[in-house]
């Protein structure tokens, strides 16, 4: 495999090992964010975007409280609906670890400059398209690059990159909306990397993880993990019903496939040609319409399909 793709993908799935500066605790004198508060005095609106130019895409998804594809970026939320792009007039936070849910979305990250919110967010929830944030856990303490949640909201997962008594190093999960956390034991997990977590939309105990050596699967909150693919590089994955939709890099080719975890059967999905150094970074399936899927790439391209991958529409190229 070419050195360039090794470096690119090691960065994406190896963040646990190389990112340390964004997760330090904030000083004790920071003011606690109310349980739910108005983000800014400026009027919050969702308006049609005159132009889009993104440097970093932090996640994508189809929140259940809207009919749009959401992109989380370093410049706030962008929404695509009815062939048009929309954005918010304020609350343009640097969202990280974005995950769509039935009631809205969860995220980590950093507040927009000039807005009096604790930094980093820890884990927050929005049920009104980003107008307000509700803190769930670790506000002002941690920045989570890897988060996950069931669409129903019955289970939350984060990867702790520092390791503290209250949140040990590795994968931790909560079944009570962030009130208490348990560490996933990860028995039988023998990969040398942690990566993206996908959670079944209704079965919060069922998860899958992408790694440099394949997909690992668990039906007990990650306490026992079983590899269910050959040991190839997997850069992104998500659930589609009981099946998985994932992207792998094999023989210098970017592939998109479906996988039946029970049988191991894999089916290829045709996608627009992607250069070997432009792998898929995020995948999403609309839980309310499994035919609607979308993905982003390392170079900030965005594609969406309304027919399970038979046809694709290019929504962004190089973030524009």
Steps between C-alpha positions, in 0.01 A plus 500: 500500500633844417664694783271799445182308568658339805571842646157639421313207649726468800407856585129430468477181699792573732376822658488324832878478498604833348250763621563624852481877501123533456390296799655681795270600785403864518584705810269478798397866480307448177129557547274197477270497199131480596323176415348672200570856395472733206829484316530861390325833523515519122186377329525134407366416156552231239548674167591401148878508457638734235808281475663208681873470565597245765847422628396214727195275504455350847204270439176449308155366573124519458349626830149374560365849576578634150484391136853608410848351476711665771874567472688597815805713430752733658259776389178369649218299348422482130174343380414368156132473405303524175818565293602798715757559773406673825699624798443669836546871556666445839612213724761410240683273738792274415303178531698178545369147550162586348231230509140531377220368721122481484462809721783699339873445538781461751848646457818607666728784391562866571268805514499776242739779596329780689228276643513442875497122521735265677775362278517212416137392478546151641185331374198715410158442344291725278135429431427826315739487201788662687321799650564382855729244659430280798803367684505126549842433652853629557429860402823701508706185555541293186483522123386172346615435143315169495141491625207279406135456588205283409245691293247433775735657754506193726879477505790747476864412436822703517869421466698649786837609365654600833376259761373620837339326795158626393557403135769233443709488184316334212132451422242597763122483475195644673147359508347791693565800276846572637423483871724197564766328292651153475816391322463249217729206576582426133572132559639320190587832336849463354529791257779754548262794450166635610279670242150610416213350702161425347196419716190311391211745464274325754724244675736717698704204622596408142802683361767468233843660472719573199872432541815460294442126519131467419162538670438388855144428617338480843152429632584581864605867503852420385586273788566219253624584151521264203667574168249431221706589191839420357779723637476787250493874567150634581467878509127553564188305589138537606200278560225460242232307683670185628768517229814712481601744229875549496791629295830316470832555326612188314773481236518882494129523413228678696203264536148525643327181615214362704557226755264259670657450847322168548609332178806703403356558152639812332364684197677774307331834431616704203622849587655787304873449445711618796879538491687269735597800718138616534336227711149512644500657846132500609199295397134542589170328425168668567330274760162620374590409139777244456522579129642845584873483569787747490875513552785747531865461401837607633508788250152618605301363209138415585277256312140395560286224355122466522490144364742297715803592290374436149538869416705769674477878516812703570405761762845647576840480332806591709262643758340742252 
